[in-house]
Amino acid sequence: MANEKTPYFRRNFVLGVVTGTLINVGMAFLDPFTVLPVFIMKLGGSAVLVGLVSALHGVGWFLPQIFTSRLAETRGYLMNLYRLASIFRVIGFGAIVAIAFVVDVENPAVFLAIFLGAIFFAYLSGGFAAIPMLEIVSKTIPVTKRGVFFGTRRFAGGILGIFAGMVVGIVLGESSDRVWMGGKVFDFVEDGVRRLGLLGQPFPADFGILFVLGAVCLSLGTIVFFFAGEPRAVKVATSARLLDHFRSGFALLRHNTNYRRFFYARVCWQFTAMAAPFYALYAYDELHLSQNTVGLFLSVWVGSGVFSNFIWGQIMDSRGNKLVLTITSILAALPPIIILVIDGLRTESGGGATGNVLLLLISSTFFINGFIRSGRLISNITYLLEFAPEEKRPLYLGFMNSFTSPFMLTPAIGGFLILLFGIRALFVISLIFALVNIYVSTLLEEPRDTRPAEYSE
């Protein structure tokens, strides 16, 4: 069991926070819920493609983990596995940048196919690196420090992410529209962007600039963790066939009630979150807000995470992970309700709220979603890290993440729902699953009050 006297604790805490900070700010420039949906729509992509690019983010991250968990169980050291996967991840980021500047945008179908392929390759490589990194964290960061550890990563990345949102709004700004920003800080950032010659770039070079910034931060963040220390695993399992590894995972679902409930909670969460990439699309395509507001939504989305990270971290460390999972489930019902209210007002009045009121209402959905997502991302990791027995931890994490990965495709399903039934139906279904998730989350056990249930294969 890791504690503060564990070798490499301080080094890995610092390196892990730096890694998470850079990766979080890098993802802001390539955000699949604000930046990429508008990019896809400007290329003539459909709602299905908007949902797909967000879905690829989740699928690429979680799908490989059942395979890497099998490798992780049988190795005393995992840093080389992390480094190899990370090198491919950096190559993927480089390909994204190259595509934005080299591939002919006049053929959008080819452009989108190659671009989505590069995005998925980068996400997939990150998924292969995830289990080794989490195992190294688990061996060196104690349970009572993991909430602060993951919270600090997202807090620091969120602070820089707010500035990233300003940069996005400035680089993508249509004319000199400043409907959402102003003041000395904004002027300072805008002056810096202007001095670098990044203003007034035509499409898709304007988005390409954002991809360059994102790729640099993501690559640096990935490489920083190369220098983390790693003690040898206390228990190393014997090598098993992949089929046996799968059987062990399904045995967990059959015989471990709490593990099964957590699986259901994760599935419900994904169907709730399937509307996530369509809040920006609704604002841009339905309400006809300017492209410039993408920067506002990104800053609000990331900034709310900054506000919430230490709150979630303190709750996790003092009260446990179940409470965070329950609170986030309750809050997740609010954004679709807000959109449905806006849509209802527009239908009844022929226009609904306008100007600052409309912008405030739409921005509030990004604030709440960012607040929720921050807590959910941390608790989904730390709940399993605490709940799983040490010798089976890679299996617990890998199987759960890989077998919830098909449900990461729900944003693509959301795109089909929009095409078939309209965007209102999407938000209604999202709300229904949010309500179901509240019930499922209340049934979960608090790991600190129980021991992992035994199961037989």
DAZI-V934271 format. One record per pair of residues at least 12 apart in sequence whose C-alpha atoms are under 8 Angstrom apart, sorted by sequence separation. I is the first residue (numbers start at 1). J is the second residue. If there is no record, write none. Layout:
i->{I,I}
j->{J,J}
This chain:
i->{99,312,384,385,414,37,384,36,37,280,99,100,166,37,99,36,280,96,342,166,170,32,33,32,96,167,171,95,96,166,167,170,338,339,338,32,93,92,93,163,167,339,92,171,338,171,92,93,170,171,335,336,92,171,335,91,334,335,89,90,89,335,88,89,172,334,335,89,171,172,89,171,332,88,89,331,332,86,171,85,86,332,85,331,168,85,86,85,328,328,82,83,82,328,81,82,328,82,325,81,82,324,325,324,79,78,79,325,78,324,325,78,79,78,321,72,60,64,68,72,269,272,387,60,63,321,322,386,43,57,60,61,65,69,321,386,53,56,57,60,61,64,65,68,300,304,308,312,316,389,44,56,60,61,63,64,68,303,304,307,383,387,388,43,58,59,60,61,62,65,301,305,309,387,57,60,61,65,297,300,301,304,305,308,309,56,60,61,296,300,301,303,304,305,308,298,301,302,305,43,61,297,301,305,300,301,40,283,343,279,340,279,279,340,339,340,140,337,139,140,336,139,336,276,136,139,336,337,336,333,105,332,333,332,333,101,100,101,330,100,329,330,329,100,101,100,329,330,329,97,100,326,329,180,97,178,179,96,97,177,181,326,174,180,325,326,174,97,173,174,172,173,322,172,322,94,93,169,170,322,169,322,169,322,12,90,93,169,170,321,93,168,169,320,321,168,169,320,12,13,90,167,320,12,24,90,165,166,20,24,89,165,166,9,165,8,9,17,21,25,90,165,7,16,17,20,21,24,25,28,165,166,6,19,20,21,23,24,165,274,277,6,17,18,21,22,25,29,164,276,2,13,17,21,25,28,29,86,162,163,271,274,275,2,3,4,16,20,21,24,28,86,162,263,267,270,273,274,1,2,3,4,161,162,266,270,273,274,2,3,17,25,29,271,274,275,2,3,83,162,267,270,274,1,2,161,162,263,161,83,159,82,158,159,158,249,79,158,159,248,249,158,155,156,245,249,79,154,155,275,78,154,155,275,77,246,77,155,237,77,154,155,236,275,76,77,235,274,76,152,272,273,75,76,151,152,272,76,151,271,272,76,272,75,151,272,74,75,148,151,271,272,73,74,150,73,74,269,73,74,147,148,268,269,147,148,268,147,39,268,269,147,148,268,70,147,146,70,145,265,144,143,67,70,265,264,265,261,262,30,261,29,30,29,261,262,261,29,30,29,28,258,26,27,258,26,25,26,26,26,27,25,26,25,23,24,22,23,258,22,23,257,256,22,23,256,22,23,255,256,21,255,19,20,255,19,18,19,252,19,251,19,251,18,19,251,15,16,248,15,247,15,16,15,12,11,12,11,8,154,8,7,8,51,54,7,51,50,51,151,50,150,147,147,146,37,37,38,33,34,37,38,143,33,37,32,33,34,38,33,138,38,35,135,34,34,35,131,34,131,131,28,28,73,73,73,72,73,70,69,70,69,69,66,69,68,69,66,67,65,66,65,66,64,65,66,66,62,65,66,65,63,64,62,63,62,63,62,63,62,63,60,59,58,59,59,58,59,58,56,55,56,55,55,55,52,54,55,51,54,51,52,51,52,50,51,50,51,48,49,51,48,51,47,48,50,48,49,48,47,48,46,47,47,47}
j->{111,324,396,397,426,50,397,50,51,294,114,115,181,53,115,53,297,115,361,186,190,53,54,54,118,189,193,118,119,189,190,193,361,362,362,57,118,118,119,189,193,365,119,198,365,199,121,122,199,200,364,365,122,201,365,122,365,366,121,122,122,368,122,123,206,368,369,124,206,207,125,207,368,125,126,368,369,125,210,125,126,372,126,372,210,128,129,129,372,373,128,129,129,375,129,130,376,132,375,132,133,375,376,376,132,132,133,379,133,379,380,135,136,136,379,131,120,124,128,132,329,332,447,121,124,382,383,447,105,119,122,123,127,131,383,448,116,119,120,123,124,127,128,131,363,367,371,375,379,452,108,120,124,125,127,128,132,367,368,371,447,451,452,108,123,124,125,126,127,130,366,370,374,452,123,126,127,131,363,366,367,370,371,374,375,123,127,128,363,367,368,370,371,372,375,366,369,370,373,112,130,366,370,374,370,371,112,362,424,362,424,365,366,427,427,428,230,427,230,231,427,231,428,369,230,233,430,431,431,431,204,431,434,434,435,204,204,205,434,205,434,435,435,207,208,208,437,438,438,208,211,438,441,293,211,292,293,211,212,292,296,441,290,296,441,442,291,215,291,292,291,292,441,292,442,215,215,291,292,444,292,445,293,446,137,215,218,294,295,446,219,294,295,446,447,295,296,447,140,141,218,295,448,141,153,219,294,295,150,154,219,295,296,140,296,140,141,149,153,157,222,297,140,149,150,153,154,157,158,161,298,299,140,153,154,155,157,158,299,408,411,141,152,153,156,157,160,164,299,411,138,149,153,157,161,164,165,222,298,299,407,410,411,139,140,141,153,157,158,161,165,223,299,400,404,407,410,411,139,140,141,142,299,300,404,408,411,412,141,142,156,164,168,410,413,414,142,143,223,302,407,410,414,142,143,302,303,404,303,226,302,226,302,303,303,395,226,305,306,395,396,306,305,306,395,399,230,305,306,426,230,306,307,427,230,399,231,309,391,232,309,310,391,430,232,233,391,430,233,309,429,430,233,234,309,310,430,235,310,430,431,236,432,236,312,433,236,237,310,313,433,434,236,237,313,237,238,433,238,239,312,313,433,434,313,314,434,314,207,436,437,316,317,437,240,317,317,242,317,437,317,317,242,245,440,440,441,440,441,210,441,210,211,211,443,444,444,213,214,214,214,444,213,214,445,214,214,215,216,217,218,217,218,218,217,218,217,218,453,218,219,453,453,220,221,454,221,222,454,455,221,455,220,221,456,221,221,222,455,223,455,224,456,224,225,457,224,225,457,225,457,227,228,228,228,228,229,229,228,374,229,229,230,274,277,231,277,277,278,378,278,378,378,382,382,277,278,280,276,277,280,281,386,277,281,277,278,280,284,280,385,291,294,394,294,297,298,394,298,397,398,298,302,391,392,394,394,395,394,394,395,395,397,395,398,398,399,397,398,397,398,398,399,398,399,400,401,398,401,402,402,401,402,401,402,402,403,404,405,405,406,405,405,405,406,408,408,409,409,408,408,409,409,410,411,409,411,412,409,412,410,411,411,412,411,412,412,413,411,412,414,412,415,412,413,415,414,415,415,415,416,415,416,418,419}
